[in-house]
Amino acid sequence: GDVIASIGSGLAASYRLDCRLHFGQRDPAHAERVQIHHGTRESPARVAWLGGRFWQLRLERPLVAAAGDRLVVRQIAPPDTLGGGVVLDPLPPKHGPGRELLLRLEALARGESPPVGDARRERAPGPPSAPAPVSALTQSALTLEQRLRQAQFEPPLDSELDPEDLASLRAAGRAVRVSRTLHYHPDVLAEVRTRARALGARSGGRLTLAQVRDELGTSRKFAQALLAHLDAERVTIRHGDVHCLRTTSSSRSAD
């Protein structure tokens, strides 16, 4: 399983892989734990859906992969092969779905260079993707978008929503997956970030679940999901039961 490479080859151990994957009888759920087989090595991983057939694998043990490498995805228990695919980006940042990202991955899947200006750099957490034109979304998808916006901090469960409309909004950057069962409108998440930073400024940069729950006037379930999302976006970092606001400099050094 070891890899020998020349200096300047660009190969490096990575805990994340952006891939195009195909599955058999079922797609894994977002954040489902699976086993990844690459060459003669393997690693447990969580899967994050990015749109279409594109997924990010978040590995528990690093793998040394190159673009174009093949891999197999297996169910952990009971053991079974779910599918497989090809590595598109072996050294991606941690990210969720977005329209710009989909364009980049589609280009890589076709063997083309990514669109000009679509660098793989880490961006400051928070700016939502540019919305798709209204004409690109169906009326039912637009109605769902309005529903998510009006629900604010307590959106309906995914099981109550039309999955095709939700996928369209996600691809257009008008819905963001926050947990396995919840999506939020990006405008709502922008308000959450603003209020979390303001709350942190009043409390020495430290946030608790109870503080966020009271600040947003919501239940523990929603506050917990939003805090986990802020951690994933690198707005905060968790230390035990406390979530500390990241400074710009610490976010860069953590990368």
PyMOL commands that set and color helices and strands:
alter all, ss='L'
color gray80, all
select helices_A, chain A and resi 99-109+134-136+139-151+158-160+163-171+186-202+209-216+220-232+248-254
alter helices_A, ss='H'
color red, helices_A
select strands_A, chain A and resi 13-23+33-38+41-51+54-64+70-75+80-89+176-177+183-184+206-208+236-239+242-245
alter strands_A, ss='S'
color yellow, strands_A
deselect
rebuild
show_as cartoon
